[in-house]
């Protein structure tokens, strides 16, 4: 199974970019967009001067518990700049969403609760709400994370969308909002488990 098939099998269709989109990013944005893969993992990420953005992280079920996800993230943490990523809200019918959040909480990630994020899927056309998680080694604020996420959306998610899918991506001002109020911290239940 190639790297794209692994990602496609694991991630919901509404979150997936086309293979052509990812290959275009790797080829045309090769100074920013990278693929790190091994027999049991695939990491697609963008590295900007002041932050890293995890586009996709897949670790196969066979290797879970071997520390592969931790090692893969550590490679990015060693760069000593914020790491951003998107996760689905917890779906208690899909135990993977809960495991994923628990993993990121253990790894010291925080939930950017003041950032609202809802984008239309290029695959399904449906609105897809996601949560932003971040790791901030130098005390970066949620406002810093918001600015970084806007750049990731424009430079990675929106790159050549019209050319590749025949439709325009929604503008970043419609997709990302800042200063959301009364939003639940999706990592809190897992952070509390770690503390106890």
PyMOL commands that set and color helices and strands:
alter all, ss='L'
color gray80, all
select helices_A, chain A and resi 3-10+13-15+19-28+61-63+68-77+95-106+142-157+161-165+172-175+188-195
alter helices_A, ss='H'
color red, helices_A
select strands_A, chain A and resi 33-38+41-47+51-59+82-87+110-111+115-120+127-129+131-135+176-178
alter strands_A, ss='S'
color yellow, strands_A
deselect
rebuild
show_as cartoon
